[in-house]
Amino acid sequence: MSDLKPIIRRPKAAEDVEGHATYVADGSIDAALRFLERAEQTIKGLALFPSSGAPFPTRIAELDGLRTKLVKDFPNHVVF
């Protein structure tokens, strides 16, 4: 049995990833593909190890327990 947490892909988050990949593609298609791969790895890693992300400080009750993790090789991008 897997301890994998469900991955909830909100439409806005999917749009953000696509937008970031498009931006990165302006400089390099290879880098954009690498970004998409690293973002997916980060998402799946958080699903498998949810405590590996940093706690996200918030006063919004619905976001309590939310964690963040930087996308590997893309330190300006974070997954919530």
N, C-alpha and C positions, 0 to 999 in steps of 0.2 A: 504494500500500500504506500502511496506517495504522500508526502507532507506538503506537496505543492499547493500554495495558496492560489485562489482564483485570480486571473489577470482580468481586470476590468478596463477595457479600452474605450474610453470616452471619445466621442466624435471630435471634440476640440483637441484632445491630446493627439489623436491620429493626424489631424490637420497640422498641428505644431511640428510633429516629427517630419511630415512630408515637406513642410515649409522650410525647416532647417536643412533638410537634405537638398532641397532645390537651391538654397543659398550656398551651401558647400559646393554643389555641382558647378556653380559659376566659376569656381577656381579649379575644380578637378572632379571629373565624373568618378574616377577611382576613389577619391576621398569621400564622395557622397555615398557610394556603395558601401564603403568601409564604415561610415557613420551609421547607416541603416543597420548593418550587421552588429555593430557595437551597441547601438540602442536596444536592439532586440535581445542581445546577450544580457544587457543590464536589466531589462524588464524581467526576463526569465530567471535571472539570478536573484532578484528581489522576491520573486514568487516562491522560489525554492528556499531562500534564506532571508525571510522578511526582516529579521533583526540585524541584518548586515548593513542596512542603510542607517543614515544619521536621523535622529528624531527631528521632525519639523515642528518648531515652536509655533503654536497657534492658540488663539483664544476661542476659536470656532469649534464647538463641541462635535460637530459632524466630521471634523478633520482630526480629532484626537487619535493619536496612534499613527498618523501618517509619517512615512519615512522617505528620505531622499537618498539618491546615490548618483554620483557623477558618472557620465558615460565615459568608459575607458577610451583613452587617446583623444577625447574631446572635452577638456576640462571646463569649457564654457557652457556645457549642456548637462542638464540634470533631469533625472527621472523621479517622479513622485509616486 
